[in-house]
Amino acid sequence: MPAPYKHLFFDLDHTLWDFDRNSAESIAELYDTFGLAKLGVSSVDTFSGHFIRINKQLWADYDKNIITHGYIRENRFPMVFQAMDIDCGDVHVAMNDEYLRLLPRKKHLLDSAQEVLDYLHNRYQMHIITNGFADIQAIKLDSAGITHYFEHVVTNGIVNAKKPDRAIFQYALDISGADASESLMIGDNYEADIMGGKRAGLDTLFYNQAGTPVDEPPTYTIQHWRELMAIL
């Protein structure tokens, strides 16, 4: 019997949209465009590995209110070059601009995400709650061909609050006309999506691909999208 929900709230990056794959493709293009081999970067994989690690940590710091969006944009590429002990001059400015142009135009979703969205479509009212940049997230949704699945896309820029702050969840509930008791928050970030959703009174589904142990269990946990169909 399907769970008694009317509204599903999804995170986007690392939940539906395959950030790591799309980012790696973008980085590979930057490697060639900016001639990074001539700067001393040994390989695309080396550069991409450093970038993914540093970018992930910066976003984690952002979620904890340690840094701002602007800090991420200004510092991630200099930090990557610094980690490789390479002087990049000011090339990082143009690289970041090109990365932000390329990245959201990539279309890869995580395995079976499209299938699950098709399954849920017309069964539930679906929405996005994301800490990403509003302009970038809109392009991602369009590039992946999934904009039409979602009635509302709520970003921190609209609310002036970000997950796990209760305010962004309450705004999403209000704008969608939903009650917390009939809503499910779905995401891959335990603190931002799951604990944030729980504090806002929503049931939660943790997309936990790595099987990471957690202190407070969510309402549901899955490691693959197809498991969602047995719940909803």
mmCIF file of the C-alpha atoms, coordinates in Angstrom:
data_MODEL
# 
_entry.id   MODEL 
# 
loop_
_atom_site.group_PDB 
_atom_site.id 
_atom_site.type_symbol 
_atom_site.label_atom_id 
_atom_site.label_alt_id 
_atom_site.label_comp_id 
_atom_site.label_asym_id 
_atom_site.label_entity_id 
_atom_site.label_seq_id 
_atom_site.pdbx_PDB_ins_code 
_atom_site.Cartn_x 
_atom_site.Cartn_y 
_atom_site.Cartn_z 
_atom_site.occupancy 
_atom_site.B_iso_or_equiv 
_atom_site.pdbx_formal_charge 
_atom_site.auth_seq_id 
_atom_site.auth_comp_id 
_atom_site.auth_asym_id 
_atom_site.auth_atom_id 
_atom_site.pdbx_PDB_model_num 
ATOM 1   C CA . MET A 1 1   ? 0.000  0.000  0.000   1.00 0.00 ? 1   MET A CA 1 
ATOM 2   C CA . PRO A 1 2   ? 1.514  3.392  -0.987  1.00 0.00 ? 2   PRO A CA 1 
ATOM 3   C CA . ALA A 1 3   ? 2.628  5.693  1.804   1.00 0.00 ? 3   ALA A CA 1 
ATOM 4   C CA . PRO A 1 4   ? 0.074  8.445  2.601   1.00 0.00 ? 4   PRO A CA 1 
ATOM 5   C CA . TYR A 1 5   ? 1.897  11.411 1.020   1.00 0.00 ? 5   TYR A CA 1 
ATOM 6   C CA . LYS A 1 6   ? 0.644  14.084 -1.321  1.00 0.00 ? 6   LYS A CA 1 
ATOM 7   C CA . HIS A 1 7   ? 3.848  16.101 -1.704  1.00 0.00 ? 7   HIS A CA 1 
ATOM 8   C CA . LEU A 1 8   ? 7.405  14.956 -2.372  1.00 0.00 ? 8   LEU A CA 1 
ATOM 9   C CA . PHE A 1 9   ? 10.284 17.409 -1.879  1.00 0.00 ? 9   PHE A CA 1 
ATOM 10  C CA . PHE A 1 10  ? 13.559 16.470 -3.591  1.00 0.00 ? 10  PHE A CA 1 
ATOM 11  C CA . ASP A 1 11  ? 17.088 17.700 -3.270  1.00 0.00 ? 11  ASP A CA 1 
ATOM 12  C CA . LEU A 1 12  ? 18.749 18.091 -6.705  1.00 0.00 ? 12  LEU A CA 1 
ATOM 13  C CA . ASP A 1 13  ? 22.551 17.732 -6.733  1.00 0.00 ? 13  ASP A CA 1 
ATOM 14  C CA . HIS A 1 14  ? 23.834 14.235 -5.871  1.00 0.00 ? 14  HIS A CA 1 
ATOM 15  C CA . THR A 1 15  ? 20.219 13.145 -5.399  1.00 0.00 ? 15  THR A CA 1 
ATOM 16  C CA . LEU A 1 16  ? 18.725 13.311 -8.899  1.00 0.00 ? 16  LEU A CA 1 
ATOM 17  C CA . TRP A 1 17  ? 21.320 15.204 -10.946 1.00 0.00 ? 17  TRP A CA 1 
ATOM 18  C CA . ASP A 1 18  ? 24.644 13.361 -11.201 1.00 0.00 ? 18  ASP A CA 1 
ATOM 19  C CA . PHE A 1 19  ? 26.913 16.169 -10.021 1.00 0.00 ? 19  PHE A CA 1 
ATOM 20  C CA . ASP A 1 20  ? 30.135 14.137 -9.981  1.00 0.00 ? 20  ASP A CA 1 
ATOM 21  C CA . ARG A 1 21  ? 29.751 12.795 -13.535 1.00 0.00 ? 21  ARG A CA 1 
ATOM 22  C CA . ASN A 1 22  ? 28.610 16.129 -14.940 1.00 0.00 ? 22  ASN A CA 1 
ATOM 23  C CA . SER A 1 23  ? 31.395 17.947 -13.120 1.00 0.00 ? 23  SER A CA 1 
ATOM 24  C CA . ALA A 1 24  ? 34.034 15.485 -14.346 1.00 0.00 ? 24  ALA A CA 1 
ATOM 25  C CA . GLU A 1 25  ? 32.930 16.035 -17.950 1.00 0.00 ? 25  GLU A CA 1 
ATOM 26  C CA . SER A 1 26  ? 33.104 19.795 -17.475 1.00 0.00 ? 26  SER A CA 1 
ATOM 27  C CA . ILE A 1 27  ? 36.558 19.592 -15.876 1.00 0.00 ? 27  ILE A CA 1 
ATOM 28  C CA . ALA A 1 28  ? 37.805 17.474 -18.787 1.00 0.00 ? 28  ALA A CA 1 
ATOM 29  C CA . GLU A 1 29  ? 36.740 20.207 -21.190 1.00 0.00 ? 29  GLU A CA 1 
ATOM 30  C CA . LEU A 1 30  ? 38.443 22.862 -19.056 1.00 0.00 ? 30  LEU A CA 1 
ATOM 31  C CA . TYR A 1 31  ? 41.646 20.801 -19.023 1.00 0.00 ? 31  TYR A CA 1 
ATOM 32  C CA . ASP A 1 32  ? 41.848 21.003 -22.806 1.00 0.00 ? 32  ASP A CA 1 
ATOM 33  C CA . THR A 1 33  ? 40.462 24.518 -23.261 1.00 0.00 ? 33  THR A CA 1 
ATOM 34  C CA . PHE A 1 34  ? 42.897 26.105 -20.826 1.00 0.00 ? 34  PHE A CA 1 
ATOM 35  C CA . GLY A 1 35  ? 45.890 23.924 -21.683 1.00 0.00 ? 35  GLY A CA 1 
ATOM 36  C CA . LEU A 1 36  ? 46.360 22.725 -18.116 1.00 0.00 ? 36  LEU A CA 1 
ATOM 37  C CA . ALA A 1 37  ? 48.966 20.156 -19.157 1.00 0.00 ? 37  ALA A CA 1 
ATOM 38  C CA . LYS A 1 38  ? 51.245 23.062 -20.106 1.00 0.00 ? 38  LYS A CA 1 
ATOM 39  C CA . LEU A 1 39  ? 50.749 24.521 -16.621 1.00 0.00 ? 39  LEU A CA 1 
ATOM 40  C CA . GLY A 1 40  ? 52.021 21.285 -15.104 1.00 0.00 ? 40  GLY A CA 1 
ATOM 41  C CA . VAL A 1 41  ? 48.782 19.435 -14.314 1.00 0.00 ? 41  VAL A CA 1 
ATOM 42  C CA . SER A 1 42  ? 49.689 15.788 -14.879 1.00 0.00 ? 42  SER A CA 1 
ATOM 43  C CA . SER A 1 43  ? 46.271 14.522 -16.005 1.00 0.00 ? 43  SER A CA 1 
ATOM 44  C CA . VAL A 1 44  ? 42.563 15.238 -16.197 1.00 0.00 ? 44  VAL A CA 1 
ATOM 45  C CA . ASP A 1 45  ? 41.925 12.640 -13.469 1.00 0.00 ? 45  ASP A CA 1 
ATOM 46  C CA . THR A 1 46  ? 44.391 14.342 -11.113 1.00 0.00 ? 46  THR A CA 1 
ATOM 47  C CA . PHE A 1 47  ? 42.780 17.733 -11.613 1.00 0.00 ? 47  PHE A CA 1 
ATOM 48  C CA . SER A 1 48  ? 39.239 16.352 -11.372 1.00 0.00 ? 48  SER A CA 1 
ATOM 49  C CA . GLY A 1 49  ? 40.042 14.393 -8.205  1.00 0.00 ? 49  GLY A CA 1 
ATOM 50  C CA . HIS A 1 50  ? 41.374 17.471 -6.438  1.00 0.00 ? 50  HIS A CA 1 
ATOM 51  C CA . PHE A 1 51  ? 38.456 19.568 -7.655  1.00 0.00 ? 51  PHE A CA 1 
ATOM 52  C CA . ILE A 1 52  ? 35.740 17.151 -6.513  1.00 0.00 ? 52  ILE A CA 1 
ATOM 53  C CA . ARG A 1 53  ? 37.332 16.792 -3.057  1.00 0.00 ? 53  ARG A CA 1 
ATOM 54  C CA . ILE A 1 54  ? 37.817 20.530 -2.523  1.00 0.00 ? 54  ILE A CA 1 
ATOM 55  C CA . ASN A 1 55  ? 34.463 21.533 -3.996  1.00 0.00 ? 55  ASN A CA 1 
ATOM 56  C CA . LYS A 1 56  ? 32.649 18.993 -1.802  1.00 0.00 ? 56  LYS A CA 1 
ATOM 57  C CA . GLN A 1 57  ? 34.362 20.338 1.330   1.00 0.00 ? 57  GLN A CA 1 
ATOM 58  C CA . LEU A 1 58  ? 33.558 23.937 0.387   1.00 0.00 ? 58  LEU A CA 1 
ATOM 59  C CA . TRP A 1 59  ? 29.886 23.090 -0.058  1.00 0.00 ? 59  TRP A CA 1 
ATOM 60  C CA . ALA A 1 60  ? 29.899 21.296 3.312   1.00 0.00 ? 60  ALA A CA 1 
ATOM 61  C CA . ASP A 1 61  ? 31.342 24.463 4.884   1.00 0.00 ? 61  ASP A CA 1 
ATOM 62  C CA . TYR A 1 62  ? 28.694 26.503 3.113   1.00 0.00 ? 62  TYR A CA 1 
ATOM 63  C CA . ASP A 1 63  ? 25.951 24.278 4.555   1.00 0.00 ? 63  ASP A CA 1 
ATOM 64  C CA . LYS A 1 64  ? 27.398 25.009 8.017   1.00 0.00 ? 64  LYS A CA 1 
ATOM 65  C CA . ASN A 1 65  ? 27.357 28.791 7.366   1.00 0.00 ? 65  ASN A CA 1 
ATOM 66  C CA . ILE A 1 66  ? 31.158 28.939 7.517   1.00 0.00 ? 66  ILE A CA 1 
ATOM 67  C CA . ILE A 1 67  ? 31.531 30.441 4.030   1.00 0.00 ? 67  ILE A CA 1 
ATOM 68  C CA . THR A 1 68  ? 29.370 32.094 1.362   1.00 0.00 ? 68  THR A CA 1 
ATOM 69  C CA . HIS A 1 69  ? 28.408 31.212 -2.211  1.00 0.00 ? 69  HIS A CA 1 
ATOM 70  C CA . GLY A 1 70  ? 30.774 33.917 -3.408  1.00 0.00 ? 70  GLY A CA 1 
ATOM 71  C CA . TYR A 1 71  ? 33.658 32.388 -1.507  1.00 0.00 ? 71  TYR A CA 1 
ATOM 72  C CA . ILE A 1 72  ? 33.115 29.073 -3.286  1.00 0.00 ? 72  ILE A CA 1 
ATOM 73  C CA . ARG A 1 73  ? 33.118 30.672 -6.718  1.00 0.00 ? 73  ARG A CA 1 
ATOM 74  C CA . GLU A 1 74  ? 36.198 32.781 -6.019  1.00 0.00 ? 74  GLU A CA 1 
ATOM 75  C CA . ASN A 1 75  ? 38.359 30.229 -4.241  1.00 0.00 ? 75  ASN A CA 1 
ATOM 76  C CA . ARG A 1 76  ? 37.715 26.672 -5.424  1.00 0.00 ? 76  ARG A CA 1 
ATOM 77  C CA . PHE A 1 77  ? 39.970 26.742 -8.488  1.00 0.00 ? 77  PHE A CA 1 
ATOM 78  C CA . PRO A 1 78  ? 42.830 28.589 -6.745  1.00 0.00 ? 78  PRO A CA 1 
ATOM 79  C CA . MET A 1 79  ? 42.608 25.968 -3.974  1.00 0.00 ? 79  MET A CA 1 
ATOM 80  C CA . VAL A 1 80  ? 42.811 23.158 -6.543  1.00 0.00 ? 80  VAL A CA 1 
ATOM 81  C CA . PHE A 1 81  ? 45.971 24.622 -8.103  1.00 0.00 ? 81  PHE A CA 1 
ATOM 82  C CA . GLN A 1 82  ? 47.421 25.257 -4.655  1.00 0.00 ? 82  GLN A CA 1 
ATOM 83  C CA . ALA A 1 83  ? 46.822 21.595 -3.722  1.00 0.00 ? 83  ALA A CA 1 
ATOM 84  C CA . MET A 1 84  ? 48.964 20.643 -6.734  1.00 0.00 ? 84  MET A CA 1 
ATOM 85  C CA . ASP A 1 85  ? 51.560 23.293 -5.938  1.00 0.00 ? 85  ASP A CA 1 
ATOM 86  C CA . ILE A 1 86  ? 50.995 24.996 -9.296  1.00 0.00 ? 86  ILE A CA 1 
ATOM 87  C CA . ASP A 1 87  ? 50.975 28.756 -9.913  1.00 0.00 ? 87  ASP A CA 1 
ATOM 88  C CA . CYS A 1 88  ? 47.970 29.363 -12.157 1.00 0.00 ? 88  CYS A CA 1 
ATOM 89  C CA . GLY A 1 89  ? 48.212 33.150 -12.312 1.00 0.00 ? 89  GLY A CA 1 
ATOM 90  C CA . ASP A 1 90  ? 44.746 34.586 -12.895 1.00 0.00 ? 90  ASP A CA 1 
ATOM 91  C CA . VAL A 1 91  ? 43.535 31.830 -15.250 1.00 0.00 ? 91  VAL A CA 1 
ATOM 92  C CA . HIS A 1 92  ? 41.275 30.548 -12.466 1.00 0.00 ? 92  HIS A CA 1 
ATOM 93  C CA . VAL A 1 93  ? 38.865 33.467 -12.992 1.00 0.00 ? 93  VAL A CA 1 
ATOM 94  C CA . ALA A 1 94  ? 38.096 32.543 -16.593 1.00 0.00 ? 94  ALA A CA 1 
ATOM 95  C CA . MET A 1 95  ? 38.068 28.859 -15.647 1.00 0.00 ? 95  MET A CA 1 
ATOM 96  C CA . ASN A 1 96  ? 35.396 29.375 -13.030 1.00 0.00 ? 96  ASN A CA 1 
ATOM 97  C CA . ASP A 1 97  ? 33.254 31.373 -15.460 1.00 0.00 ? 97  ASP A CA 1 
ATOM 98  C CA . GLU A 1 98  ? 33.565 28.651 -18.087 1.00 0.00 ? 98  GLU A CA 1 
ATOM 99  C CA . TYR A 1 99  ? 32.876 25.919 -15.520 1.00 0.00 ? 99  TYR A CA 1 
ATOM 100 C CA . LEU A 1 100 ? 29.658 27.666 -14.489 1.00 0.00 ? 100 LEU A CA 1 
ATOM 101 C CA . ARG A 1 101 ? 28.670 27.896 -18.152 1.00 0.00 ? 101 ARG A CA 1 
ATOM 102 C CA . LEU A 1 102 ? 29.440 24.256 -18.940 1.00 0.00 ? 102 LEU A CA 1 
ATOM 103 C CA . LEU A 1 103 ? 28.339 22.435 -15.796 1.00 0.00 ? 103 LEU A CA 1 
ATOM 104 C CA . PRO A 1 104 ? 24.587 23.139 -15.676 1.00 0.00 ? 104 PRO A CA 1 
ATOM 105 C CA . ARG A 1 105 ? 24.238 22.230 -19.342 1.00 0.00 ? 105 ARG A CA 1 
ATOM 106 C CA . LYS A 1 106 ? 25.231 18.638 -18.632 1.00 0.00 ? 106 LYS A CA 1 
ATOM 107 C CA . LYS A 1 107 ? 22.291 16.264 -18.579 1.00 0.00 ? 107 LYS A CA 1 
ATOM 108 C CA . HIS A 1 108 ? 23.301 13.144 -16.665 1.00 0.00 ? 108 HIS A CA 1 
ATOM 109 C CA . LEU A 1 109 ? 20.983 11.935 -13.914 1.00 0.00 ? 109 LEU A CA 1 
ATOM 110 C CA . LEU A 1 110 ? 21.835 9.294  -11.344 1.00 0.00 ? 110 LEU A CA 1 
ATOM 111 C CA . ASP A 1 111 ? 21.053 5.691  -12.207 1.00 0.00 ? 111 ASP A CA 1 
ATOM 112 C CA . SER A 1 112 ? 17.279 5.052  -12.506 1.00 0.00 ? 112 SER A CA 1 
ATOM 113 C CA . ALA A 1 113 ? 16.371 8.601  -11.397 1.00 0.00 ? 113 ALA A CA 1 
ATOM 114 C CA . GLN A 1 114 ? 14.499 9.220  -14.664 1.00 0.00 ? 114 GLN A CA 1 
ATOM 115 C CA . GLU A 1 115 ? 12.606 5.955  -14.284 1.00 0.00 ? 115 GLU A CA 1 
ATOM 116 C CA . VAL A 1 116 ? 11.566 6.863  -10.747 1.00 0.00 ? 116 VAL A CA 1 
ATOM 117 C CA . LEU A 1 117 ? 10.452 10.363 -11.727 1.00 0.00 ? 117 LEU A CA 1 
ATOM 118 C CA . ASP A 1 118 ? 8.317  8.872  -14.496 1.00 0.00 ? 118 ASP A CA 1 
ATOM 119 C CA . TYR A 1 119 ? 6.805  6.460  -11.985 1.00 0.00 ? 119 TYR A CA 1 
ATOM 120 C CA . LEU A 1 120 ? 6.017  9.194  -9.436  1.00 0.00 ? 120 LEU A CA 1 
ATOM 121 C CA . HIS A 1 121 ? 4.738  11.714 -11.972 1.00 0.00 ? 121 HIS A CA 1 
ATOM 122 C CA . ASN A 1 122 ? 0.955  12.258 -11.683 1.00 0.00 ? 122 ASN A CA 1 
ATOM 123 C CA . ARG A 1 123 ? 0.917  10.228 -8.452  1.00 0.00 ? 123 ARG A CA 1 
ATOM 124 C CA . TYR A 1 124 ? 2.337  13.016 -6.265  1.00 0.00 ? 124 TYR A CA 1 
ATOM 125 C CA . GLN A 1 125 ? 2.946  16.734 -6.376  1.00 0.00 ? 125 GLN A CA 1 
ATOM 126 C CA . MET A 1 126 ? 6.717  17.090 -6.615  1.00 0.00 ? 126 MET A CA 1 
ATOM 127 C CA . HIS A 1 127 ? 8.996  19.981 -5.751  1.00 0.00 ? 127 HIS A CA 1 
ATOM 128 C CA . ILE A 1 128 ? 12.713 20.800 -5.390  1.00 0.00 ? 128 ILE A CA 1 
ATOM 129 C CA . ILE A 1 129 ? 14.443 22.266 -2.327  1.00 0.00 ? 129 ILE A CA 1 
ATOM 130 C CA . THR A 1 130 ? 18.064 23.114 -3.085  1.00 0.00 ? 130 THR A CA 1 
ATOM 131 C CA . ASN A 1 131 ? 20.951 25.085 -1.628  1.00 0.00 ? 131 ASN A CA 1 
ATOM 132 C CA . GLY A 1 132 ? 22.382 25.599 -5.112  1.00 0.00 ? 132 GLY A CA 1 
ATOM 133 C CA . PHE A 1 133 ? 22.471 28.826 -7.110  1.00 0.00 ? 133 PHE A CA 1 
ATOM 134 C CA . ALA A 1 134 ? 18.978 29.608 -8.456  1.00 0.00 ? 134 ALA A CA 1 
ATOM 135 C CA . ASP A 1 135 ? 20.127 30.474 -11.992 1.00 0.00 ? 135 ASP A CA 1 
ATOM 136 C CA . ILE A 1 136 ? 22.370 27.419 -12.226 1.00 0.00 ? 136 ILE A CA 1 
ATOM 137 C CA . GLN A 1 137 ? 19.778 24.985 -10.853 1.00 0.00 ? 137 GLN A CA 1 
ATOM 138 C CA . ALA A 1 138 ? 17.159 26.126 -13.374 1.00 0.00 ? 138 ALA A CA 1 
ATOM 139 C CA . ILE A 1 139 ? 19.529 25.368 -16.261 1.00 0.00 ? 139 ILE A CA 1 
ATOM 140 C CA . LYS A 1 140 ? 20.384 21.949 -14.775 1.00 0.00 ? 140 LYS A CA 1 
ATOM 141 C CA . LEU A 1 141 ? 16.734 20.964 -14.578 1.00 0.00 ? 141 LEU A CA 1 
ATOM 142 C CA . ASP A 1 142 ? 16.115 22.101 -18.138 1.00 0.00 ? 142 ASP A CA 1 
ATOM 143 C CA . SER A 1 143 ? 19.244 20.426 -19.525 1.00 0.00 ? 143 SER A CA 1 
ATOM 144 C CA . ALA A 1 144 ? 18.319 17.122 -17.889 1.00 0.00 ? 144 ALA A CA 1 
ATOM 145 C CA . GLY A 1 145 ? 14.778 17.413 -19.229 1.00 0.00 ? 145 GLY A CA 1 
ATOM 146 C CA . ILE A 1 146 ? 13.117 17.154 -15.816 1.00 0.00 ? 146 ILE A CA 1 
ATOM 147 C CA . THR A 1 147 ? 11.736 20.658 -15.182 1.00 0.00 ? 147 THR A CA 1 
ATOM 148 C CA . HIS A 1 148 ? 8.184  19.568 -15.970 1.00 0.00 ? 148 HIS A CA 1 
ATOM 149 C CA . TYR A 1 149 ? 8.105  17.092 -13.090 1.00 0.00 ? 149 TYR A CA 1 
ATOM 150 C CA . PHE A 1 150 ? 8.299  19.807 -10.430 1.00 0.00 ? 150 PHE A CA 1 
ATOM 151 C CA . GLU A 1 151 ? 5.720  22.406 -9.449  1.00 0.00 ? 151 GLU A CA 1 
ATOM 152 C CA . HIS A 1 152 ? 8.063  24.552 -7.357  1.00 0.00 ? 152 HIS A CA 1 
ATOM 153 C CA . VAL A 1 153 ? 11.824 24.972 -7.154  1.00 0.00 ? 153 VAL A CA 1 
ATOM 154 C CA . VAL A 1 154 ? 12.830 26.545 -3.844  1.00 0.00 ? 154 VAL A CA 1 
ATOM 155 C CA . THR A 1 155 ? 16.367 27.904 -3.449  1.00 0.00 ? 155 THR A CA 1 
ATOM 156 C CA . ASN A 1 156 ? 18.076 29.653 -0.576  1.00 0.00 ? 156 ASN A CA 1 
ATOM 157 C CA . GLY A 1 157 ? 18.204 32.847 -2.628  1.00 0.00 ? 157 GLY A CA 1 
ATOM 158 C CA . ILE A 1 158 ? 14.418 33.020 -2.681  1.00 0.00 ? 158 ILE A CA 1 
ATOM 159 C CA . VAL A 1 159 ? 13.990 32.380 1.035   1.00 0.00 ? 159 VAL A CA 1 
ATOM 160 C CA . ASN A 1 160 ? 17.255 33.864 2.353   1.00 0.00 ? 160 ASN A CA 1 
ATOM 161 C CA . ALA A 1 161 ? 17.703 30.606 4.255   1.00 0.00 ? 161 ALA A CA 1 
ATOM 162 C CA . LYS A 1 162 ? 19.192 27.271 3.308   1.00 0.00 ? 162 LYS A CA 1 
ATOM 163 C CA . LYS A 1 163 ? 18.882 23.666 4.363   1.00 0.00 ? 163 LYS A CA 1 
ATOM 164 C CA . PRO A 1 164 ? 18.973 22.548 7.163   1.00 0.00 ? 164 PRO A CA 1 
ATOM 165 C CA . ASP A 1 165 ? 17.312 25.811 8.322   1.00 0.00 ? 165 ASP A CA 1 
ATOM 166 C CA . ARG A 1 166 ? 13.670 25.131 9.084   1.00 0.00 ? 166 ARG A CA 1 
ATOM 167 C CA . ALA A 1 167 ? 12.673 28.337 7.280   1.00 0.00 ? 167 ALA A CA 1 
ATOM 168 C CA . ILE A 1 168 ? 13.394 26.989 3.804   1.00 0.00 ? 168 ILE A CA 1 
ATOM 169 C CA . PHE A 1 169 ? 11.306 23.875 4.438   1.00 0.00 ? 169 PHE A CA 1 
ATOM 170 C CA . GLN A 1 170 ? 8.443  25.930 5.829   1.00 0.00 ? 170 GLN A CA 1 
ATOM 171 C CA . TYR A 1 171 ? 8.562  28.217 2.811   1.00 0.00 ? 171 TYR A CA 1 
ATOM 172 C CA . ALA A 1 172 ? 8.421  25.188 0.517   1.00 0.00 ? 172 ALA A CA 1 
ATOM 173 C CA . LEU A 1 173 ? 5.423  23.825 2.413   1.00 0.00 ? 173 LEU A CA 1 
ATOM 174 C CA . ASP A 1 174 ? 3.649  27.169 2.321   1.00 0.00 ? 174 ASP A CA 1 
ATOM 175 C CA . ILE A 1 175 ? 4.209  27.869 -1.370  1.00 0.00 ? 175 ILE A CA 1 
ATOM 176 C CA . SER A 1 176 ? 3.083  24.381 -2.347  1.00 0.00 ? 176 SER A CA 1 
ATOM 177 C CA . GLY A 1 177 ? 0.043  24.414 -0.074  1.00 0.00 ? 177 GLY A CA 1 
ATOM 178 C CA . ALA A 1 178 ? 1.306  21.307 1.684   1.00 0.00 ? 178 ALA A CA 1 
ATOM 179 C CA . ASP A 1 179 ? 1.128  20.167 5.268   1.00 0.00 ? 179 ASP A CA 1 
ATOM 180 C CA . ALA A 1 180 ? 4.212  18.589 6.829   1.00 0.00 ? 180 ALA A CA 1 
ATOM 181 C CA . SER A 1 181 ? 2.193  15.512 7.789   1.00 0.00 ? 181 SER A CA 1 
ATOM 182 C CA . GLU A 1 182 ? 1.497  14.738 4.135   1.00 0.00 ? 182 GLU A CA 1 
ATOM 183 C CA . SER A 1 183 ? 4.996  15.501 2.854   1.00 0.00 ? 183 SER A CA 1 
ATOM 184 C CA . LEU A 1 184 ? 8.232  13.573 2.360   1.00 0.00 ? 184 LEU A CA 1 
ATOM 185 C CA . MET A 1 185 ? 11.720 15.106 2.026   1.00 0.00 ? 185 MET A CA 1 
ATOM 186 C CA . ILE A 1 186 ? 14.085 13.092 -0.185  1.00 0.00 ? 186 ILE A CA 1 
ATOM 187 C CA . GLY A 1 187 ? 17.820 13.739 -0.354  1.00 0.00 ? 187 GLY A CA 1 
ATOM 188 C CA . ASP A 1 188 ? 21.383 12.477 -0.102  1.00 0.00 ? 188 ASP A CA 1 
ATOM 189 C CA . ASN A 1 189 ? 22.725 14.935 2.492   1.00 0.00 ? 189 ASN A CA 1 
ATOM 190 C CA . TYR A 1 190 ? 22.053 13.615 5.988   1.00 0.00 ? 190 TYR A CA 1 
ATOM 191 C CA . GLU A 1 191 ? 22.381 16.937 7.822   1.00 0.00 ? 191 GLU A CA 1 
ATOM 192 C CA . ALA A 1 192 ? 20.869 19.287 5.248   1.00 0.00 ? 192 ALA A CA 1 
ATOM 193 C CA . ASP A 1 193 ? 18.083 17.113 3.820   1.00 0.00 ? 193 ASP A CA 1 
ATOM 194 C CA . ILE A 1 194 ? 17.297 14.532 6.466   1.00 0.00 ? 194 ILE A CA 1 
ATOM 195 C CA . MET A 1 195 ? 17.908 16.292 9.780   1.00 0.00 ? 195 MET A CA 1 
ATOM 196 C CA . GLY A 1 196 ? 16.650 19.569 8.314   1.00 0.00 ? 196 GLY A CA 1 
ATOM 197 C CA . GLY A 1 197 ? 13.487 17.889 7.074   1.00 0.00 ? 197 GLY A CA 1 
ATOM 198 C CA . LYS A 1 198 ? 12.938 16.088 10.384  1.00 0.00 ? 198 LYS A CA 1 
ATOM 199 C CA . ARG A 1 199 ? 13.244 19.327 12.354  1.00 0.00 ? 199 ARG A CA 1 
ATOM 200 C CA . ALA A 1 200 ? 10.631 20.864 10.051  1.00 0.00 ? 200 ALA A CA 1 
ATOM 201 C CA . GLY A 1 201 ? 8.247  17.997 10.829  1.00 0.00 ? 201 GLY A CA 1 
ATOM 202 C CA . LEU A 1 202 ? 8.538  16.101 7.538   1.00 0.00 ? 202 LEU A CA 1 
ATOM 203 C CA . ASP A 1 203 ? 9.039  12.408 7.051   1.00 0.00 ? 203 ASP A CA 1 
ATOM 204 C CA . THR A 1 204 ? 12.378 11.820 5.357   1.00 0.00 ? 204 THR A CA 1 
ATOM 205 C CA . LEU A 1 205 ? 13.928 9.441  2.855   1.00 0.00 ? 205 LEU A CA 1 
ATOM 206 C CA . PHE A 1 206 ? 17.714 9.180  2.865   1.00 0.00 ? 206 PHE A CA 1 
ATOM 207 C CA . TYR A 1 207 ? 19.256 8.334  -0.503  1.00 0.00 ? 207 TYR A CA 1 
ATOM 208 C CA . ASN A 1 208 ? 22.313 6.729  1.049   1.00 0.00 ? 208 ASN A CA 1 
ATOM 209 C CA . GLN A 1 209 ? 24.260 5.134  -1.781  1.00 0.00 ? 209 GLN A CA 1 
ATOM 210 C CA . ALA A 1 210 ? 27.328 4.485  0.368   1.00 0.00 ? 210 ALA A CA 1 
ATOM 211 C CA . GLY A 1 211 ? 25.389 2.936  3.241   1.00 0.00 ? 211 GLY A CA 1 
ATOM 212 C CA . THR A 1 212 ? 26.807 5.477  5.693   1.00 0.00 ? 212 THR A CA 1 
ATOM 213 C CA . PRO A 1 213 ? 25.751 4.827  9.335   1.00 0.00 ? 213 PRO A CA 1 
ATOM 214 C CA . VAL A 1 214 ? 23.672 7.591  10.924  1.00 0.00 ? 214 VAL A CA 1 
ATOM 215 C CA . ASP A 1 215 ? 22.792 8.545  14.492  1.00 0.00 ? 215 ASP A CA 1 
ATOM 216 C CA . GLU A 1 216 ? 19.084 9.282  14.028  1.00 0.00 ? 216 GLU A CA 1 
ATOM 217 C CA . PRO A 1 217 ? 17.378 7.055  11.475  1.00 0.00 ? 217 PRO A CA 1 
ATOM 218 C CA . PRO A 1 218 ? 15.255 8.691  8.754   1.00 0.00 ? 218 PRO A CA 1 
ATOM 219 C CA . THR A 1 219 ? 11.767 7.432  8.009   1.00 0.00 ? 219 THR A CA 1 
ATOM 220 C CA . TYR A 1 220 ? 13.157 5.457  5.068   1.00 0.00 ? 220 TYR A CA 1 
ATOM 221 C CA . THR A 1 221 ? 16.598 4.665  3.666   1.00 0.00 ? 221 THR A CA 1 
ATOM 222 C CA . ILE A 1 222 ? 17.430 3.482  0.164   1.00 0.00 ? 222 ILE A CA 1 
ATOM 223 C CA . GLN A 1 223 ? 20.694 2.835  -1.670  1.00 0.00 ? 223 GLN A CA 1 
ATOM 224 C CA . HIS A 1 224 ? 19.221 2.649  -5.169  1.00 0.00 ? 224 HIS A CA 1 
ATOM 225 C CA . TRP A 1 225 ? 16.381 4.626  -6.709  1.00 0.00 ? 225 TRP A CA 1 
ATOM 226 C CA . ARG A 1 226 ? 14.367 1.578  -7.687  1.00 0.00 ? 226 ARG A CA 1 
ATOM 227 C CA . GLU A 1 227 ? 13.880 0.778  -4.000  1.00 0.00 ? 227 GLU A CA 1 
ATOM 228 C CA . LEU A 1 228 ? 11.719 3.899  -3.809  1.00 0.00 ? 228 LEU A CA 1 
ATOM 229 C CA . MET A 1 229 ? 8.978  2.266  -5.854  1.00 0.00 ? 229 MET A CA 1 
ATOM 230 C CA . ALA A 1 230 ? 8.348  -0.269 -3.105  1.00 0.00 ? 230 ALA A CA 1 
ATOM 231 C CA . ILE A 1 231 ? 7.774  2.590  -0.669  1.00 0.00 ? 231 ILE A CA 1 
ATOM 232 C CA . LEU A 1 232 ? 5.770  4.970  -2.831  1.00 0.00 ? 232 LEU A CA 1 
# 
